[in-house]
Amino acid sequence: MTVAQARKATDAALPFFCDFYFVRRHGDCSAEAKSTSRVNSARVITDDPKWKQHLTELVALAEDPSNASLRRLGKGKGPSAARSLGLSRKGDPALLAGKDLVTFKTAEEYLGISERQRQSLMEKGSLVVKGKGLNRRITTESLLEYLPTENPK
C-alpha cells in the first residue's frame, strides 16, 4: 500500500462520513447543502498536515511485516495490534455489560492480553469456562474477579 492508495481509499469513504455527520447535525437537507458541506469538510480534513501524517503512518503499519495481519481490512491480531494503534479497551466495562459469558476474543480484549496468555489463565483456573466445543465462553464473573473495574456500580 502506498500513501496514494491510502488517500484514494479514504477519499472514496470521506463523502459518506461527511454526509452522515451533516445530516446528524442539521437534519435532512437539500443535496446542494450536503454537497457544499462535503466539499468544505473534505478540504479542511485532507489539507491538514496531521491528516497527511496519519496516512503515512497507516501505510507504514500496513507495510511492516510484524503487522501483516493489519493489512486485512485494518484488523489486527489480538490486543497487541489494537494497542499499537492506540485502541486498547483493557478494563472497559462496556465489553462485559449485560453479559454472563463472553467469547475468548472479548475476554482477551477486556484483559488486554494475547491468546496464549488467555489460554494460560484458563489452564490455571483463573478464568472460568462454560460450554463445550465451539460454544465455549468465559464467565464475566471470572473476568471481573481477575481484573475488577475501576469504579464498580
Backbone as CSV, one residue per row, in Angstrom:
resi,resn,N_x,N_y,N_z,CA_x,CA_y,CA_z,C_x,C_y,C_z
1,MET,0.845,-1.181,0.000,0.000,0.000,0.000,0.889,1.241,0.000
2,THR,0.493,2.215,-0.781,1.221,3.481,-0.839,0.355,4.575,-0.231
3,VAL,0.973,5.725,-0.005,0.204,6.859,0.512,-0.896,7.221,-0.484
4,ALA,-0.578,7.147,-1.768,-1.584,7.478,-2.792,-2.772,6.512,-2.718
5,GLN,-2.492,5.224,-2.524,-3.574,4.242,-2.409,-4.405,4.488,-1.149
6,ALA,-3.728,4.796,-0.047,-4.451,5.081,1.202,-5.317,6.317,1.032
7,ARG,-4.761,7.320,0.370,-5.525,8.552,0.150,-6.733,8.297,-0.752
8,LYS,-6.529,7.489,-1.788,-7.636,7.166,-2.699,-8.766,6.461,-1.942
9,ALA,-8.403,5.524,-1.086,-9.409,4.788,-0.312,-10.140,5.712,0.656
10,THR,-9.406,6.585,1.343,-10.059,7.484,2.296,-10.881,8.544,1.570
11,ASP,-10.393,9.008,0.402,-11.169,9.979,-0.385,-12.493,9.382,-0.829
12,ALA,-12.497,8.087,-1.116,-13.741,7.427,-1.529,-14.723,7.324,-0.361
13,ALA,-14.205,7.152,0.843,-15.068,6.988,2.016,-15.492,8.318,2.627
14,LEU,-14.690,9.350,2.440,-14.944,10.639,3.084,-16.335,11.213,2.825
15,PRO,-16.877,11.167,1.601,-18.220,11.719,1.392,-19.289,11.074,2.276
16,PHE,-19.175,9.775,2.523,-20.162,9.101,3.366,-20.079,9.604,4.807
17,PHE,-18.858,9.786,5.299,-18.697,10.294,6.662,-19.212,11.723,6.767
18,CYS,-18.849,12.549,5.800,-19.285,13.946,5.827,-20.811,14.042,5.795
19,ASP,-21.448,13.279,4.903,-22.910,13.298,4.805,-23.553,12.824,6.105
20,PHE,-23.009,11.764,6.688,-23.567,11.235,7.931,-23.573,12.309,9.021
21,TYR,-22.434,12.967,9.230,-22.362,13.968,10.293,-23.148,15.229,9.959
22,PHE,-23.245,15.576,8.676,-24.035,16.730,8.283,-25.511,16.494,8.614
23,VAL,-26.030,15.330,8.203,-27.434,15.002,8.465,-27.675,14.899,9.967
24,ARG,-26.739,14.336,10.671,-26.872,14.198,12.127,-26.974,15.560,12.800
25,ARG,-26.222,16.523,12.302,-26.204,17.843,12.927,-27.319,18.758,12.423
26,HIS,-27.601,18.712,11.114,-28.528,19.662,10.519,-29.851,19.054,10.062
27,GLY,-29.983,17.752,10.166,-31.186,17.106,9.672,-31.100,16.909,8.171
28,ASP,-32.129,16.349,7.602,-32.138,16.073,6.170,-32.308,17.389,5.412
29,CYS,-31.332,17.720,4.561,-31.356,18.972,3.798,-31.219,18.672,2.315
30,SER,-31.128,19.721,1.554,-31.017,19.559,0.095,-29.681,18.920,-0.272
31,ALA,-29.649,18.327,-1.439,-28.421,17.710,-1.940,-27.335,18.763,-2.124
32,GLU,-27.738,19.985,-2.506,-26.767,21.057,-2.704,-26.100,21.447,-1.385
33,ALA,-26.882,21.533,-0.300,-26.318,21.875,1.010,-25.355,20.780,1.481
34,LYS,-25.745,19.525,1.261,-24.866,18.418,1.635,-23.572,18.464,0.837
35,SER,-23.701,18.706,-0.453,-22.531,18.735,-1.329,-21.563,19.840,-0.918
36,THR,-22.088,21.024,-0.637,-21.250,22.145,-0.211,-20.532,21.804,1.091
37,SER,-21.268,21.259,2.024,-20.675,20.866,3.301,-19.617,19.790,3.106
38,ARG,-19.918,18.812,2.252,-18.996,17.708,1.980,-17.673,18.230,1.418
39,VAL,-17.763,19.109,0.436,-16.560,19.660,-0.204,-15.735,20.456,0.808
40,ASN,-16.397,21.308,1.591,-15.685,22.125,2.583,-15.042,21.265,3.666
41,SER,-15.786,20.281,4.166,-15.244,19.403,5.211,-14.069,18.589,4.693
42,ALA,-14.225,18.019,3.508,-13.156,17.203,2.934,-11.901,18.030,2.719
43,ARG,-12.053,19.260,2.269,-10.896,20.131,2.032,-10.166,20.410,3.345
44,VAL,-10.915,20.729,4.392,-10.299,21.012,5.694,-9.546,19.788,6.207
45,ILE,-10.170,18.615,6.087,-9.547,17.385,6.589,-8.302,17.032,5.798
46,THR,-8.429,16.973,4.484,-7.310,16.486,3.665,-6.161,17.478,3.563
47,ASP,-6.397,18.755,3.806,-5.316,19.743,3.776,-4.561,19.822,5.100
48,ASP,-5.089,19.207,6.134,-4.462,19.251,7.448,-3.179,18.408,7.457
49,PRO,-2.049,18.970,7.906,-0.797,18.203,7.965,-0.908,16.950,8.837
50,LYS,-1.734,17.015,9.862,-1.914,15.836,10.730,-2.572,14.701,9.952
51,TRP,-3.476,15.022,9.049,-4.135,14.011,8.211,-3.111,13.338,7.305
52,LYS,-2.251,14.136,6.695,-1.218,13.592,5.817,-0.265,12.691,6.593
53,GLN,0.080,13.113,7.812,0.938,12.286,8.663,0.231,10.982,9.021
54,HIS,-1.059,11.053,9.290,-1.850,9.872,9.618,-1.829,8.871,8.456
55,LEU,-1.999,9.347,7.238,-1.953,8.458,6.070,-0.585,7.781,5.949
56,THR,0.461,8.540,6.187,1.819,7.990,6.124,1.998,6.898,7.169
57,GLU,1.474,7.118,8.369,1.577,6.120,9.437,0.756,4.874,9.113
58,LEU,-0.403,5.049,8.502,-1.211,3.893,8.101,-0.453,3.028,7.098
59,VAL,0.191,3.672,6.151,0.967,2.939,5.149,2.116,2.200,5.825
60,ALA,2.801,2.865,6.752,3.918,2.225,7.456,3.439,1.006,8.231
61,LEU,2.279,1.112,8.866,1.722,-0.033,9.590,1.413,-1.179,8.649
62,ALA,0.825,-0.857,7.515,0.440,-1.893,6.559,1.658,-2.574,5.943
63,GLU,2.747,-1.834,5.773,3.933,-2.397,5.138,4.861,-3.111,6.107
64,ASP,4.695,-2.880,7.398,5.550,-3.506,8.401,5.223,-5.000,8.481
65,PRO,6.217,-5.877,8.238,5.950,-7.325,8.263,5.427,-7.814,9.611
66,SER,5.815,-7.164,10.694,5.323,-7.600,12.006,3.846,-7.274,12.192
67,ASN,3.297,-6.417,11.349,1.873,-6.063,11.400,1.139,-6.587,10.175
68,ALA,1.578,-7.715,9.637,0.993,-8.256,8.406,-0.514,-8.426,8.523
69,SER,-0.976,-8.802,9.691,-2.415,-9.030,9.835,-3.212,-7.732,9.765
70,LEU,-2.564,-6.589,9.964,-3.272,-5.316,9.866,-3.715,-5.027,8.443
71,ARG,-3.075,-5.664,7.480,-3.421,-5.428,6.085,-4.794,-5.973,5.734
72,ARG,-5.292,-6.924,6.510,-6.602,-7.499,6.222,-7.681,-6.611,6.812
73,LEU,-8.152,-5.683,5.996,-9.256,-4.781,6.359,-9.002,-4.045,7.663
74,GLY,-7.754,-3.744,7.963,-7.431,-2.984,9.152,-7.568,-3.761,10.429
75,LYS,-7.726,-5.085,10.338,-7.891,-5.881,11.543,-6.529,-6.318,12.046
76,GLY,-6.316,-6.176,13.320,-5.064,-6.610,13.913,-5.201,-7.988,14.506
77,LYS,-4.116,-8.504,15.010,-4.166,-9.812,15.645,-4.141,-9.607,17.149
78,GLY,-5.288,-9.649,17.743,-5.395,-9.556,19.186,-5.161,-8.147,19.710
79,PRO,-5.091,-8.048,21.037,-4.969,-6.754,21.693,-3.674,-6.015,21.364
80,SER,-2.588,-6.746,21.033,-1.331,-6.053,20.760,-1.465,-5.150,19.539
81,ALA,-2.197,-5.584,18.525,-2.412,-4.739,17.346,-3.252,-3.529,17.716
82,ALA,-4.272,-3.743,18.531,-5.105,-2.621,18.964,-4.271,-1.621,19.769
83,ARG,-3.412,-2.123,20.637,-2.558,-1.232,21.424,-1.627,-0.445,20.517
84,SER,-1.081,-1.098,19.470,-0.170,-0.397,18.570,-0.888,0.737,17.844
85,LEU,-2.201,0.630,17.710,-2.985,1.687,17.086,-3.596,2.626,18.130
86,GLY,-3.298,2.402,19.417,-3.848,3.226,20.481,-5.309,2.957,20.746
87,LEU,-5.758,1.720,20.509,-7.175,1.393,20.633,-7.473,0.397,21.744
88,SER,-6.618,0.262,22.711,-6.804,-0.737,23.754,-8.105,-0.488,24.523
89,ARG,-8.833,-1.582,24.786,-10.069,-1.481,25.566,-9.926,-2.238,26.878
90,LYS,-8.687,-2.381,27.343,-8.432,-3.104,28.577,-9.258,-2.498,29.714
91,GLY,-9.988,-3.376,30.398,-10.777,-2.947,31.545,-12.051,-2.200,31.191
92,ASP,-12.433,-2.162,29.936,-13.631,-1.444,29.506,-14.876,-2.241,29.903
93,PRO,-15.642,-1.744,30.889,-16.817,-2.482,31.346,-17.887,-2.649,30.272
94,ALA,-17.868,-1.831,29.238,-18.851,-1.945,28.160,-18.715,-3.279,27.422
95,LEU,-17.517,-3.850,27.427,-17.311,-5.140,26.770,-18.082,-6.261,27.465
96,LEU,-18.332,-6.091,28.758,-18.991,-7.139,29.540,-20.428,-6.799,29.913
97,ALA,-20.850,-5.590,29.628,-22.151,-5.094,30.075,-23.300,-6.023,29.686
98,GLY,-24.054,-6.445,30.687,-25.244,-7.256,30.468,-24.983,-8.682,30.026
99,LYS,-23.758,-9.143,30.128,-23.431,-10.498,29.665,-22.963,-11.357,30.828
100,ASP,-23.356,-12.612,30.812,-22.861,-13.575,31.786,-21.633,-14.292,31.244
101,LEU,-21.594,-14.470,29.910,-20.500,-15.166,29.240,-20.034,-14.340,28.049
102,VAL,-18.727,-14.408,27.758,-18.196,-13.699,26.592,-17.265,-14.627,25.807
103,THR,-17.026,-14.279,24.552,-16.126,-15.068,23.708,-14.685,-14.904,24.194
104,PHE,-13.837,-15.809,23.727,-12.423,-15.741,24.089,-11.823,-14.413,23.621
105,LYS,-12.184,-14.001,22.428,-11.648,-12.761,21.869,-12.035,-11.548,22.718
106,THR,-13.286,-11.518,23.156,-13.737,-10.418,24.008,-12.995,-10.437,25.337
107,ALA,-12.786,-11.631,25.884,-12.040,-11.757,27.143,-10.612,-11.236,26.980
108,GLU,-9.971,-11.598,25.870,-8.606,-11.125,25.599,-8.576,-9.611,25.497
109,GLU,-9.581,-9.054,24.820,-9.648,-7.604,24.659,-9.873,-6.921,26.010
110,TYR,-10.772,-7.474,26.829,-11.053,-6.890,28.139,-9.820,-6.921,29.042
111,LEU,-9.091,-8.035,29.006,-7.909,-8.171,29.860,-6.661,-7.534,29.252
112,GLY,-6.705,-7.249,27.955,-5.548,-6.664,27.286,-4.407,-7.659,27.162
113,ILE,-4.756,-8.924,26.861,-3.751,-9.986,26.799,-3.819,-10.723,25.465
114,SER,-2.810,-11.542,25.210,-2.768,-12.327,23.980,-3.558,-13.621,24.150
115,GLU,-3.720,-14.319,23.051,-4.408,-15.609,23.065,-3.686,-16.588,23.992
116,ARG,-2.359,-16.618,23.900,-1.577,-17.543,24.714,-1.711,-17.225,26.200
117,GLN,-1.710,-15.965,26.561,-1.883,-15.587,27.965,-3.263,-16.001,28.471
118,ARG,-4.285,-15.834,27.606,-5.629,-16.256,27.994,-5.684,-17.752,28.228
119,GLN,-5.055,-18.530,27.335,-5.015,-19.982,27.495,-4.352,-20.369,28.818
120,SER,-3.286,-19.676,29.152,-2.575,-19.947,30.408,-3.469,-19.671,31.617
121,LEU,-4.207,-18.573,31.574,-5.113,-18.240,32.681,-6.241,-19.264,32.797
122,MET,-6.682,-19.801,31.666,-7.724,-20.831,31.689,-7.171,-22.113,32.314
123,GLU,-5.946,-22.485,31.945,-5.322,-23.694,32.493,-5.124,-23.590,33.999
124,LYS,-4.769,-22.387,34.469,-4.561,-22.166,35.905,-5.881,-22.129,36.676
125,GLY,-6.970,-21.923,35.963,-8.279,-21.835,36.610,-8.657,-20.417,36.994
126,SER,-7.844,-19.430,36.591,-8.161,-18.030,36.888,-9.373,-17.554,36.099
127,LEU,-9.555,-18.127,34.903,-10.719,-17.805,34.091,-11.598,-19.047,33.992
128,VAL,-12.874,-18.882,34.288,-13.823,-19.998,34.291,-14.487,-20.098,32.918
129,VAL,-14.453,-21.309,32.353,-15.012,-21.556,31.025,-16.277,-22.386,31.151
130,LYS,-17.304,-22.003,30.416,-18.572,-22.736,30.369,-18.831,-23.145,28.929
131,GLY,-19.550,-24.231,28.743,-19.917,-24.689,27.410,-18.930,-25.711,26.866
132,LYS,-19.252,-26.229,25.694,-18.447,-27.267,25.057,-18.144,-26.886,23.606
133,GLY,-17.026,-27.360,23.092,-16.666,-27.166,21.693,-16.595,-25.707,21.288
134,LEU,-17.228,-25.404,20.161,-17.203,-24.038,19.650,-18.051,-23.077,20.480
135,ASN,-18.851,-23.630,21.387,-19.710,-22.791,22.232,-19.076,-22.449,23.574
136,ARG,-17.796,-22.702,23.725,-17.116,-22.374,24.982,-17.025,-20.861,25.141
137,ARG,-17.311,-20.410,26.353,-17.267,-18.985,26.677,-16.658,-18.824,28.066
138,ILE,-16.184,-17.620,28.341,-15.604,-17.304,29.645,-16.620,-16.495,30.437
139,THR,-16.744,-16.797,31.725,-17.712,-16.078,32.560,-17.216,-14.660,32.840
140,THR,-18.151,-13.729,32.787,-17.789,-12.345,33.103,-17.402,-12.230,34.571
141,GLU,-17.986,-13.082,35.398,-17.655,-13.069,36.827,-16.158,-13.336,37.025
142,SER,-15.608,-14.332,36.311,-14.187,-14.641,36.469,-13.309,-13.521,35.890
143,LEU,-13.778,-12.872,34.825,-13.028,-11.745,34.261,-12.986,-10.568,35.241
144,LEU,-14.140,-10.286,35.845,-14.204,-9.182,36.800,-13.425,-9.488,38.072
145,GLU,-13.332,-10.760,38.418,-12.531,-11.166,39.563,-11.046,-10.966,39.265
146,TYR,-10.659,-11.310,38.055,-9.257,-11.189,37.656,-8.865,-9.732,37.429
147,LEU,-9.755,-8.951,36.800,-9.490,-7.530,36.541,-10.739,-6.726,36.869
148,PRO,-10.867,-6.326,38.136,-12.059,-5.561,38.539,-12.116,-4.208,37.828
149,THR,-13.334,-3.720,37.595,-13.487,-2.387,37.007,-13.056,-1.368,38.057
150,GLU,-12.617,-0.202,37.574,-12.115,0.818,38.499,-13.212,1.410,39.375
151,ASN,-14.365,1.634,38.798,-15.472,2.246,39.531,-16.717,1.382,39.449
152,PRO,-16.738,0.252,40.169,-17.927,-0.596,40.089,-19.145,0.117,40.623
153,LYS,-20.307,-0.186,39.994,-21.553,0.477,40.430,-22.510,-0.532,40.955
